[in-house]
Amino acid sequence: MITVPRLGKGKGFKGPEFYGCYNTGVAPSIFHSRTGKYVVGPELRCRDAMRAALTLTSHRVIGKGRDRVWMFKSRKPAVAKFTALCEPVIRENADVARQHAATRAAAGRGDLAAVLALGDF
C-alpha cells in the first residue's frame, strides 16, 4: 500500500519504478499544480501536463495509451487514481523479482542458459 504525503502546490510524488528501470520517466506520479489541480500519470507526461493545468476547468484526460494523464480538481480522486496506477507496477515488480531470484539460483547451480538469461534483468 502506498501512502501519498500532503503535496504543496508545485510539488509531486513519484511511485514505484519498474523492475530494473531507474529514472526512465514512466513511473506513476502525482503532482499538485500551482493552480490547485492534481495531475496523475507517467512522470514525464505529468510534468508536461502541468502547463496545461493552467487552463483546465474540470476533470480531463490528456493523451492516449501509455502517455495518458488524468487531471483532477480535488485530492481524493487523484490519490485513488495514483494508487490504482501503482498496483500493477508493484505486482509486476514482485513477479519479475521472483523470476530474477529463480534465474540467479539456476545460474549458481551452473545452468548456462540461466547465466545468459540474467542479462535480461
C-alpha positions as semicolon CSV with decimal commas, in nm:
position;residue;x (nm);y (nm);z (nm)
1;M;0,000;0,000;0,000
2;I;0,133;0,341;-0,095
3;T;0,070;0,642;0,126
4;V;0,075;0,972;-0,059
5;P;0,207;1,259;0,153
6;R;0,046;1,601;0,155
7;L;0,160;1,785;-0,154
8;G;0,214;2,157;-0,155
9;K;0,138;2,345;-0,472
10;G;0,403;2,277;-0,733
11;K;0,516;1,955;-0,559
12;G;0,484;1,592;-0,665
13;F;0,532;1,232;-0,557
14;K;0,671;0,952;-0,772
15;G;0,553;0,595;-0,731
16;P;0,748;0,273;-0,788
17;E;0,975;0,236;-1,090
18;F;0,951;-0,077;-1,299
19;Y;1,196;-0,354;-1,201
20;G;1,542;-0,277;-1,335
21;C;1,447;0,073;-1,453
22;Y;1,581;0,390;-1,297
23;N;1,467;0,745;-1,380
24;T;1,305;0,648;-1,709
25;G;1,013;0,887;-1,659
26;V;0,738;0,624;-1,682
27;A;0,681;0,563;-1,310
28;P;0,331;0,656;-1,189
29;S;0,335;1,005;-1,039
30;I;0,103;1,257;-0,881
31;F;0,161;1,632;-0,888
32;H;-0,025;1,921;-0,728
33;S;-0,007;2,204;-0,981
34;R;0,033;2,565;-0,880
35;T;-0,327;2,624;-0,989
36;G;-0,453;2,370;-0,733
37;K;-0,531;2,089;-0,975
38;Y;-0,386;1,738;-0,942
39;V;-0,210;1,569;-1,234
40;V;-0,170;1,188;-1,234
41;G;0,011;0,963;-1,483
42;P;0,363;0,882;-1,606
43;E;0,619;1,118;-1,455
44;L;0,745;1,291;-1,770
45;R;0,398;1,330;-1,918
46;C;0,272;1,476;-1,590
47;R;0,546;1,735;-1,591
48;D;0,445;1,831;-1,946
49;A;0,077;1,843;-1,850
50;M;0,141;2,080;-1,560
51;R;0,141;2,363;-1,813
52;A;-0,199;2,253;-1,942
53;A;-0,339;2,264;-1,588
54;L;-0,340;2,641;-1,608
55;T;-0,641;2,636;-1,841
56;L;-0,820;2,326;-1,706
57;T;-1,163;2,380;-1,555
58;S;-1,283;2,021;-1,491
59;H;-1,174;1,657;-1,480
60;R;-0,997;1,573;-1,803
61;V;-0,788;1,300;-1,965
62;I;-0,500;1,404;-2,190
63;G;-0,318;1,167;-2,427
64;K;-0,366;0,807;-2,531
65;G;-0,223;0,472;-2,432
66;R;0,083;0,487;-2,210
67;D;0,101;0,866;-2,238
68;R;-0,238;0,918;-2,074
69;V;-0,254;1,178;-1,797
70;W;-0,552;1,246;-1,572
71;M;-0,630;1,583;-1,415
72;F;-0,848;1,627;-1,107
73;K;-0,978;1,925;-0,914
74;S;-0,951;1,752;-0,575
75;R;-0,704;1,528;-0,393
76;K;-0,918;1,223;-0,311
77;P;-0,991;1,100;-0,668
78;A;-0,636;1,188;-0,773
79;V;-0,486;0,974;-0,496
80;A;-0,727;0,690;-0,582
81;K;-0,616;0,700;-0,947
82;F;-0,248;0,718;-0,845
83;T;-0,277;0,410;-0,623
84;A;-0,466;0,229;-0,899
85;L;-0,175;0,302;-1,137
86;C;0,082;0,185;-0,879
87;E;-0,082;-0,153;-0,800
88;P;0,000;-0,325;-1,134
89;V;0,358;-0,194;-1,117
90;I;0,401;-0,340;-0,768
91;R;0,255;-0,678;-0,876
92;E;0,473;-0,689;-1,189
93;N;0,784;-0,597;-0,990
94;A;0,714;-0,879;-0,743
95;D;0,674;-1,131;-1,029
96;V;0,991;-1,018;-1,204
97;A;1,184;-1,023;-0,875
98;R;1,077;-1,387;-0,820
99;Q;1,183;-1,477;-1,175
100;H;1,515;-1,299;-1,125
101;A;1,581;-1,484;-0,797
102;A;1,498;-1,820;-0,959
103;T;1,723;-1,744;-1,257
104;R;2,009;-1,640;-1,026
105;A;1,971;-1,962;-0,830
106;A;1,976;-2,167;-1,152
107;A;2,283;-1,977;-1,272
108;G;2,453;-2,050;-0,940
109;R;2,392;-2,422;-0,998
110;G;2,572;-2,397;-1,332
111;D;2,284;-2,362;-1,580
112;L;2,440;-2,176;-1,874
113;A;2,102;-2,075;-2,019
114;A;2,020;-1,911;-1,686
115;V;2,354;-1,730;-1,689
116;L;2,266;-1,581;-2,028
117;A;1,911;-1,502;-1,916
118;L;2,045;-1,290;-1,629
119;G;2,126;-1,024;-1,886
120;D;1,752;-0,970;-1,937
121;F;1,707;-0,839;-1,585
